[in-house]
């Protein structure tokens, strides 16, 4: 049992002011693996006051000092690799190979990238008639989701530390242990007291207290649209800055000249990754009507042989949903797809054969989907693909953009001009062509109801800064 019923405030592990706890459950076994404290408003207040007190010092540290701190974090993070891989596999149900190559690695790269950005980042810019100085914003409240316990926290934390902001972090209560390891890393890396504070608990209590606290200058949130709306309302009362990375219903536009089998592999991976629990998941596969039959057959073959199962096995590529609630949500959407008249070509209701224990969903694919169906418009956050056909590229682009979301988009094909045309036409914050590798310098964020603001690289650092123009600055 991993019992971590303390919060990290002002450089110390301290008891909560409340007595309630939250069970943490392994979604592959349905067993309780530990407990965390269910934090209170008073716990949040103590954390914010610690961050506020630390801000005047930390915001004035030099570029070199913050680079050194980030590099120390990288070193200690690498020392805890095995711990990260093990705990993320346990608390999230991530396949162990993915816990290492994706979950662990993404968190590490954000700290490396922030240190690299600081080497050339411009905090004071001479613009001829005036100077622009970029100051750390103040105390930042960070609220992160459960689907990527290191990535989502690390991108916010690395940017905040690079900017000179102090923070209060509330990780998801379903996957809290990766953040606890980070707290231990920061302490060992020499983090000044009060710069980083961690309060565990529920979103309704701890998250709400962070977003409504008068001494929090900036709230950076990743999660659902409904919660993002609540955070905006709380922030509006104090006129505080917000950054929101919300949901998605991303299209994968497959061009007529694409290799059908490789395109099908890309499509299946797009919904199977992290059991579909990815805000950028390519859940709408948009294909030429002329290749529909061949594409469907290829998808069926790939899904039938896709390794779904125990996340501790090296061969497993897809694990369970994170919780019973999430599993039930996925099941309800599969039923909606059936009720709407889409054609179920793979997967379906219930758990995969032989996986009665654990919150495992079947890798599910619908064809003959219309873009106005619920399964094509609402974020499912599970391994469910909708195949939609088009007759020409203008129609494909129209279908791709016909959504309230705009977080990511994908294009797969051969002809460079067509790839470029479709990529530039998609209304989303990040477009990937032909499975191009990720770039930790590239800005990440969404259009429309997918959010406000950007993370990653220099754009992420900018979120934690306020520009100040100075006219007539003496040359001293």
Backbone torsions as a table, in degrees:
resi	resn	phi	psi	omega
1	UNK	NA	132.9	177.8
2	UNK	-102.5	94.6	-178.3
3	UNK	-100.1	104.2	178.6
4	UNK	-119.8	82.5	-173.8
5	UNK	-102.6	28.2	175.0
6	UNK	-121.6	158.2	174.3
7	UNK	-104.4	158.1	177.5
8	UNK	-103.7	106.1	-174.9
9	UNK	-133.1	127.0	177.5
10	UNK	55.8	41.4	174.8
11	UNK	79.7	13.4	-179.6
12	UNK	-139.9	151.2	171.9
13	UNK	-85.2	118.0	-172.6
14	UNK	-124.5	152.8	177.0
15	UNK	-67.0	148.1	174.1
16	UNK	-72.1	155.2	173.8
17	UNK	-79.2	-7.5	175.0
18	UNK	-112.7	174.2	-178.3
19	UNK	-114.6	-6.0	-177.8
20	UNK	-72.2	147.4	176.7
21	UNK	-127.9	163.9	178.8
22	UNK	-124.3	130.0	176.7
23	UNK	-76.7	140.5	174.2
24	UNK	-108.0	127.2	-171.1
25	UNK	-115.4	135.8	173.1
26	UNK	-77.2	113.8	-174.5
27	UNK	-70.6	-14.1	178.6
28	UNK	-84.9	-24.9	-178.0
29	UNK	-116.1	-14.5	-175.7
30	UNK	65.6	18.4	179.5
31	UNK	-97.3	146.7	174.5
32	UNK	-72.9	124.5	-179.5
33	UNK	-106.0	-5.5	178.8
34	UNK	169.1	-175.0	179.1
35	UNK	-137.6	153.4	170.4
36	UNK	-128.8	162.5	176.1
37	UNK	-73.6	143.2	172.1
38	UNK	-92.8	97.1	-172.3
39	UNK	-62.3	162.5	-177.5
40	UNK	-117.1	171.1	174.7
41	UNK	-59.8	-36.1	178.7
42	UNK	-67.0	-37.6	175.7
43	UNK	-60.7	-43.7	178.4
44	UNK	-62.2	-43.5	-179.4
45	UNK	-60.6	-43.3	178.9
46	UNK	-62.0	-40.1	179.8
47	UNK	-67.2	-42.7	179.5
48	UNK	-63.7	-41.1	179.6
49	UNK	-64.4	-37.0	177.2
50	UNK	-65.1	-43.2	178.9
51	UNK	-65.9	-38.5	178.7
52	UNK	-64.0	-41.4	-179.3
53	UNK	-68.3	-33.7	-178.6
54	UNK	-79.0	-19.4	-171.9
55	UNK	-61.1	-47.1	-177.2
56	UNK	-55.2	-39.8	178.3
57	UNK	-72.4	-52.9	-171.9
58	UNK	-65.7	-35.4	-178.6
59	UNK	-66.7	-19.5	-179.6
60	UNK	-101.1	4.2	175.3
61	UNK	-65.6	155.9	-176.1
62	UNK	-79.9	164.1	174.3
63	UNK	-53.9	-44.6	-176.8
64	UNK	-64.6	-38.3	179.4
65	UNK	-65.5	-39.5	-177.8
66	UNK	-75.3	-33.5	173.5
67	UNK	-62.2	-44.2	179.4
68	UNK	-61.5	-41.0	178.8
69	UNK	-62.6	-46.4	179.8
70	UNK	-63.0	-39.4	178.3
71	UNK	-67.3	-34.8	175.1
72	UNK	-65.5	-39.0	177.3
73	UNK	-62.1	-43.1	178.6
74	UNK	-58.2	-45.1	-178.8
75	UNK	-62.0	-47.3	-178.6
76	UNK	-70.9	-32.9	176.4
77	UNK	-61.1	-45.7	179.4
78	UNK	-62.9	-33.7	178.8
79	UNK	-66.7	-21.6	-177.2
80	UNK	-104.2	20.1	-175.7
81	UNK	-54.4	-50.6	-177.0
82	UNK	-60.8	-37.6	179.1
83	UNK	-64.9	-43.6	177.9
84	UNK	-60.6	-48.8	-176.9
85	UNK	-60.4	-43.7	-178.5
86	UNK	-66.6	-47.1	-173.7
87	UNK	-71.9	-35.7	179.2
88	UNK	-68.6	-35.6	174.8
89	UNK	-63.1	-39.0	-179.1
90	UNK	-73.7	-50.2	-170.9
91	UNK	-81.7	-29.3	-178.8
92	UNK	-100.9	-27.3	-172.9
93	UNK	83.3	16.4	178.0
94	UNK	-68.1	133.8	174.9
95	UNK	-53.4	138.7	-170.5
96	UNK	-59.3	-34.2	178.0
97	UNK	-66.2	-36.0	177.8
98	UNK	-75.1	-33.2	177.2
99	UNK	-59.5	-33.5	179.1
100	UNK	-83.2	-53.3	-171.0
101	UNK	-78.1	-23.2	-177.9
102	UNK	-114.5	-62.9	-172.4
103	UNK	-61.9	-55.5	179.3
104	UNK	-62.7	-47.1	-171.8
105	UNK	-65.8	-39.8	-177.7
106	UNK	-64.0	-41.3	177.6
107	UNK	-60.6	-44.0	179.4
108	UNK	-60.1	-44.9	-175.5
109	UNK	-64.6	-31.4	178.8
110	UNK	-65.3	-40.0	177.7
111	UNK	-68.5	-38.9	176.7
112	UNK	-63.4	-43.6	-177.2
113	UNK	-66.3	-40.0	179.7
114	UNK	-62.5	-40.8	177.2
115	UNK	-62.7	-41.0	178.9
116	UNK	-65.5	-42.6	179.6
117	UNK	-60.7	-38.3	-176.9
118	UNK	-63.1	-25.7	-177.8
119	UNK	-60.2	-32.1	-176.4
120	UNK	-123.7	3.1	-175.5
121	UNK	-64.7	137.7	-178.1
122	UNK	-96.6	110.2	176.2
123	UNK	-95.0	-18.9	180.0
124	UNK	-135.1	114.8	-173.5
125	UNK	-119.8	121.1	176.1
126	UNK	-84.7	116.4	-177.3
127	UNK	-112.7	31.2	176.9
128	UNK	87.2	-84.2	-178.4
129	UNK	-81.2	-11.6	-179.9
130	UNK	-155.8	171.3	177.3
131	UNK	-119.8	139.1	174.7
132	UNK	-108.4	120.7	176.7
133	UNK	-109.1	132.4	-179.5
134	UNK	-104.5	114.5	-177.1
135	UNK	-104.8	145.8	174.5
136	UNK	-58.0	140.4	-169.2
137	UNK	-73.7	-27.9	-176.6
138	UNK	130.8	-144.9	178.3
139	UNK	-80.5	127.3	179.7
140	UNK	-110.4	131.9	174.0
141	UNK	-96.9	122.8	-176.1
142	UNK	-113.9	124.3	-179.2
143	UNK	-124.5	117.0	-170.4
144	UNK	-119.1	154.9	-175.9
145	UNK	-90.4	178.5	-175.3
146	UNK	-91.1	-14.3	-168.7
147	UNK	-77.3	-26.4	175.2
148	UNK	-135.6	82.3	-170.1
149	UNK	-60.9	-30.3	178.0
150	UNK	-93.8	-46.1	-175.3
151	UNK	-57.0	-51.4	-173.6
152	UNK	-68.6	-38.0	177.9
153	UNK	-72.4	-43.1	-174.2
154	UNK	-64.6	-40.1	-178.7
155	UNK	-63.9	-38.0	178.4
156	UNK	-71.8	-46.5	-177.1
157	UNK	-65.2	-45.1	-178.7
158	UNK	-61.5	-41.9	179.4
159	UNK	-66.9	-40.8	179.7
160	UNK	-63.2	-47.3	-179.4
161	UNK	-63.4	-39.7	178.7
162	UNK	-62.2	-37.2	-178.0
163	UNK	-78.2	-21.0	-176.3
164	UNK	94.4	17.2	177.4
165	UNK	-88.8	152.4	173.5
166	UNK	-102.5	157.6	-167.4
167	UNK	-138.7	155.8	165.3
168	UNK	-124.8	120.4	-177.1
169	UNK	-106.9	132.1	167.9
170	UNK	-117.6	103.8	176.2
171	UNK	-78.7	167.5	178.7
172	UNK	-64.3	138.9	-178.9
173	UNK	-70.7	-19.2	176.6
174	UNK	-75.5	-30.1	-177.4
175	UNK	-135.2	69.1	-173.3
176	UNK	-90.5	-16.5	-166.0
177	UNK	-74.4	-29.8	177.0
178	UNK	-62.2	-37.7	178.4
179	UNK	-68.4	-33.7	177.5
180	UNK	-65.9	-40.2	175.0
181	UNK	-61.4	-40.2	178.6
182	UNK	-61.1	-40.6	178.5
183	UNK	-59.1	-41.4	178.7
184	UNK	-66.3	-36.7	177.7
185	UNK	-64.9	-46.2	-177.9
186	UNK	-61.9	-41.0	180.0
187	UNK	-61.7	-44.7	-179.6
188	UNK	-69.7	-27.5	-179.2
189	UNK	-79.0	-4.6	178.3
190	UNK	92.4	26.8	178.6
191	UNK	-62.7	127.6	176.8
192	UNK	-61.1	146.7	-178.5
193	UNK	-59.0	136.8	176.2
194	UNK	88.5	-15.0	-179.2
195	UNK	-69.4	-41.7	178.1
196	UNK	-118.5	129.8	178.3
197	UNK	-135.3	141.2	-175.7
198	UNK	-126.3	122.5	175.7
199	UNK	-124.8	116.4	177.6
200	UNK	-85.0	160.0	176.6
201	UNK	146.2	-167.6	-176.7
202	UNK	-83.3	155.7	175.6
203	UNK	-67.5	-36.5	-177.0
204	UNK	-65.3	-28.6	179.6
205	UNK	-103.2	-60.2	-175.2
206	UNK	-71.7	-46.5	179.2
207	UNK	-61.3	-42.8	178.8
208	UNK	-63.1	-40.7	-179.9
209	UNK	-65.5	-37.8	178.0
210	UNK	-65.1	-49.6	-173.7
211	UNK	-71.4	-17.4	-179.7
212	UNK	-106.7	-0.7	-177.1
213	UNK	-71.7	133.0	-174.4
214	UNK	-67.9	-22.1	-178.6
215	UNK	-97.9	5.9	171.1
216	UNK	-91.5	120.7	-175.4
217	UNK	-87.9	-23.8	-172.2
218	UNK	-149.4	134.5	176.2
219	UNK	-118.3	123.7	175.8
220	UNK	-112.5	117.5	-173.4
221	UNK	-126.7	138.6	169.6
222	UNK	-125.2	126.6	-178.6
223	UNK	165.9	-149.1	-173.8
224	UNK	-79.5	158.1	178.0
225	UNK	-63.5	-38.1	-179.0
226	UNK	-62.6	-43.5	179.0
227	UNK	-71.1	-37.9	176.7
228	UNK	-58.5	-39.4	177.4
229	UNK	-62.9	-42.1	178.2
230	UNK	-63.2	-41.2	179.2
231	UNK	-64.0	-40.7	178.2
232	UNK	-61.6	-40.0	178.7
233	UNK	-64.9	-43.8	177.6
234	UNK	-62.3	-44.6	-177.9
235	UNK	-66.1	-32.8	-178.8
236	UNK	-62.4	-32.4	-178.9
237	UNK	-64.8	-30.5	177.9
238	UNK	-108.1	8.2	-177.8
239	UNK	50.2	50.9	178.3
240	UNK	-102.1	152.0	-179.6
241	UNK	-70.6	144.7	176.3
242	UNK	-133.1	149.1	169.9
243	UNK	-129.0	127.4	-174.5
244	UNK	-126.5	122.6	172.7
245	UNK	-113.3	107.3	-167.8
246	UNK	-111.4	-144.4	-171.1
247	UNK	-83.5	-178.4	179.0
248	UNK	-157.3	160.2	173.3
249	UNK	-142.9	66.6	-164.0
250	UNK	-74.3	139.8	177.5
251	UNK	-90.0	146.0	166.7
252	UNK	-115.3	107.2	-179.4
253	UNK	-93.3	115.6	179.5
254	UNK	-99.7	124.4	-175.9
255	UNK	-80.5	159.6	-176.7
256	UNK	-61.7	-24.8	-176.7
257	UNK	-93.0	6.9	-176.7
258	UNK	-70.5	149.2	169.8
259	UNK	-67.2	117.9	-169.8
260	UNK	-64.2	-43.8	-177.0
261	UNK	-67.7	-42.7	179.2
262	UNK	-66.6	-35.9	176.7
263	UNK	-64.7	-39.3	178.2
264	UNK	-65.1	-39.8	176.3
265	UNK	-61.0	-43.6	178.1
266	UNK	-61.3	-42.7	-178.7
267	UNK	-64.2	-44.0	-179.6
268	UNK	-65.5	-45.0	177.7
269	UNK	-58.9	-35.2	-177.6
270	UNK	-62.8	-27.3	178.8
271	UNK	-106.2	-18.5	-179.4
272	UNK	-84.1	-26.5	-178.4
273	UNK	-54.8	126.5	179.9
274	UNK	55.7	33.5	-179.0
275	UNK	56.3	33.6	179.0
276	UNK	77.3	2.1	-176.1
277	UNK	-89.8	62.3	-175.7
278	UNK	-136.9	125.7	-177.2
279	UNK	-65.4	-24.8	-179.9
280	UNK	-97.2	10.0	-175.6
281	UNK	-56.6	136.6	179.3
282	UNK	-83.6	80.3	-172.3
283	UNK	-89.7	-13.7	176.0
284	UNK	-110.4	107.4	179.2
285	UNK	-95.2	114.6	-172.9
286	UNK	-108.5	112.4	-171.1
287	UNK	-124.5	155.8	173.5
288	UNK	-62.5	138.7	178.8
289	UNK	-59.2	-29.4	-175.5
290	UNK	-67.6	-21.7	-178.5
291	UNK	-109.2	10.0	-172.6
292	UNK	-54.4	-51.7	-174.4
293	UNK	-62.0	-45.5	178.8
294	UNK	-65.1	-39.9	-178.7
295	UNK	-65.5	-45.3	179.7
296	UNK	-59.6	-43.4	-179.9
297	UNK	-64.1	-39.4	178.6
298	UNK	-64.9	-43.2	178.9
299	UNK	-61.5	-45.2	-179.9
300	UNK	-59.1	-41.3	179.1
301	UNK	-64.9	-43.9	-178.1
302	UNK	-66.9	-44.7	-179.8
303	UNK	-62.6	-40.6	-177.9
304	UNK	-60.9	-27.0	-177.3
305	UNK	-108.8	10.8	-175.9
306	UNK	-78.5	131.4	-174.9
307	UNK	-77.4	98.0	177.0
308	UNK	-108.9	131.9	178.9
309	UNK	163.4	-149.3	-174.4
310	UNK	-57.4	119.1	-176.2
311	UNK	-67.6	-15.5	179.6
312	UNK	-80.7	-10.5	177.4
313	UNK	-82.7	133.8	-178.2
314	UNK	-61.7	-27.5	-176.8
315	UNK	-79.7	-16.5	-176.6
316	UNK	-70.1	134.6	178.3
317	UNK	-112.9	-17.6	177.5
318	UNK	-139.3	126.2	178.7
319	UNK	-101.2	-154.6	-176.3
320	UNK	-86.9	171.8	165.2
321	UNK	-69.4	161.3	-172.0
322	UNK	-72.1	-22.9	-174.2
323	UNK	-156.3	167.7	176.7
324	UNK	-62.4	-41.4	179.6
325	UNK	-59.6	-43.9	-179.1
326	UNK	-67.7	-38.0	176.7
327	UNK	-60.6	-43.6	-179.8
328	UNK	-66.1	-35.4	176.4
329	UNK	-62.2	-46.0	179.2
330	UNK	-60.8	-43.9	179.5
331	UNK	-61.1	-39.4	-178.9
332	UNK	-64.7	-35.3	178.4
333	UNK	-73.1	-36.0	175.8
334	UNK	-61.4	-41.2	177.8
335	UNK	-64.3	-39.1	177.8
336	UNK	-62.4	-40.0	177.8
337	UNK	-61.3	-42.1	177.1
338	UNK	-63.7	-46.2	-178.4
339	UNK	-63.9	-31.7	-178.7
340	UNK	-77.6	-10.4	177.3
341	UNK	96.1	9.3	174.1
342	UNK	-69.5	154.9	-177.8
343	UNK	-92.2	118.6	179.6
344	UNK	-80.7	114.7	-177.2
345	UNK	-107.9	-13.3	178.1
346	UNK	-158.8	148.6	178.1
347	UNK	72.7	-143.5	-179.8
348	UNK	131.9	-159.7	-176.6
349	UNK	-72.3	154.3	176.3
350	UNK	85.9	-178.7	-177.6
351	UNK	-91.6	156.6	176.0
352	UNK	-61.5	150.6	-179.7
353	UNK	-58.6	131.8	178.7
354	UNK	86.2	1.4	-179.2
355	UNK	-122.8	57.2	-177.3
356	UNK	-70.6	-31.0	177.8
357	UNK	-96.6	136.1	-176.8
358	UNK	104.3	160.0	-174.6
359	UNK	-94.0	56.9	-176.2
360	UNK	-87.7	132.1	172.8
361	UNK	-103.8	156.3	171.6
362	UNK	-78.9	140.2	172.6
363	UNK	-67.0	111.9	-165.4
364	UNK	-117.8	136.9	-179.1
365	UNK	-132.9	131.5	173.7
366	UNK	-113.0	138.6	168.8
367	UNK	-112.9	179.4	-176.3
368	UNK	53.3	40.5	178.7
369	UNK	-91.2	135.9	172.2
370	UNK	-96.7	145.0	-172.7
371	UNK	-69.0	-11.9	177.8
372	UNK	-93.3	1.5	176.8
373	UNK	-70.7	153.4	179.6
374	UNK	-57.7	-42.1	-177.1
375	UNK	-68.1	-16.5	177.8
376	UNK	-96.8	-11.4	-175.2
377	UNK	-112.6	-30.0	-175.4
378	UNK	-102.7	145.0	179.3
379	UNK	-74.0	122.4	-177.1
380	UNK	-91.3	-35.8	-177.2
381	UNK	60.0	46.3	176.9
382	UNK	-156.4	173.3	-173.6
383	UNK	-80.8	69.1	-176.7
384	UNK	-128.0	120.2	-179.4
385	UNK	-106.9	138.8	172.9
386	UNK	-112.0	121.0	177.4
387	UNK	-96.9	122.8	-177.6
388	UNK	-123.3	136.9	-177.3
389	UNK	-103.9	155.8	176.2
390	UNK	-136.9	160.9	178.9
391	UNK	-102.2	-30.8	176.2
392	UNK	-145.6	166.5	-172.8
393	UNK	-65.7	-32.1	176.4
394	UNK	-60.7	-41.4	177.9
395	UNK	-66.7	-39.0	179.5
396	UNK	-61.3	-43.4	179.5
397	UNK	-66.4	-40.4	178.3
398	UNK	-61.6	-44.0	178.2
399	UNK	-63.6	-45.2	-177.8
400	UNK	-59.1	-39.5	-176.5
401	UNK	-88.1	-4.7	-177.7
402	UNK	-84.7	72.9	-178.7
403	UNK	-159.4	154.1	176.9
404	UNK	-76.4	-12.1	-178.1
405	UNK	-96.5	167.8	176.7
406	UNK	-167.2	52.6	-177.5
407	UNK	-88.5	-47.0	-177.1
408	UNK	-145.6	165.1	175.2
409	UNK	-154.2	156.5	-175.5
410	UNK	-137.9	144.7	177.4
411	UNK	-133.3	137.8	-178.4
412	UNK	-136.6	126.0	179.9
413	UNK	174.5	-162.1	-173.7
414	UNK	-118.1	-46.3	-172.4
415	UNK	-69.9	116.4	-176.2
416	UNK	-56.7	-41.9	-177.8
417	UNK	-65.8	-39.0	178.6
418	UNK	-69.0	-41.8	177.5
419	UNK	-58.7	-45.9	-178.9
420	UNK	-65.2	-42.1	-178.6
421	UNK	-61.7	-47.2	-178.5
422	UNK	-67.9	-44.3	-178.9
423	UNK	-58.3	-43.8	-179.1
424	UNK	-71.9	-18.3	-177.0
425	UNK	-91.7	-15.5	-178.2
426	UNK	-76.5	135.2	-177.3
427	UNK	-95.2	82.0	-179.5
428	UNK	-156.6	161.8	-173.4
429	UNK	-77.1	-24.7	178.8
430	UNK	-142.8	122.9	-179.0
431	UNK	-114.9	133.0	179.8
432	UNK	-118.9	128.2	180.0
433	UNK	-104.7	126.7	173.3
434	UNK	49.3	47.9	174.1
435	UNK	58.9	32.5	176.9
436	UNK	-56.6	141.4	179.9
437	UNK	-62.9	151.9	178.0
438	UNK	-67.5	156.2	179.4
439	UNK	-128.9	115.3	-174.9
440	UNK	-75.5	-4.0	173.3
441	UNK	-89.8	-22.9	-175.2
442	UNK	-72.3	136.4	-179.7
443	UNK	-63.8	145.2	-178.4
444	UNK	-127.3	125.8	178.9
445	UNK	168.6	178.8	-170.1
446	UNK	-122.0	165.5	169.3
447	UNK	-93.1	167.4	170.8
448	UNK	50.7	-133.5	-175.7
449	UNK	-80.9	10.2	174.6
450	UNK	-86.2	-4.3	171.1
451	UNK	138.5	-174.9	-178.2
452	UNK	-136.2	132.8	176.8
453	UNK	94.4	175.3	-178.5
454	UNK	-137.1	150.0	175.3
455	UNK	-122.8	177.7	178.5
456	UNK	77.6	139.1	172.9
457	UNK	58.5	-150.2	-177.1
458	UNK	-67.2	-29.3	176.6
459	UNK	-63.2	-37.4	178.1
460	UNK	-65.1	-41.2	178.4
461	UNK	-63.9	-40.7	-179.7
462	UNK	-56.4	-32.7	-178.4
463	UNK	-61.3	-27.9	-176.4
464	UNK	-97.2	14.5	-178.5
465	UNK	-123.7	152.3	172.6
466	UNK	-119.0	124.6	178.4
467	UNK	-77.2	137.5	179.0
468	UNK	-128.6	122.9	178.2
469	UNK	-90.2	135.6	179.8
470	UNK	-122.8	118.3	178.9
471	UNK	-99.6	132.9	178.2
472	UNK	75.0	31.1	-179.5
473	UNK	-67.9	123.1	179.2
474	UNK	-62.8	149.1	178.6
475	UNK	-87.2	89.2	-176.7
476	UNK	-117.0	NA	NA
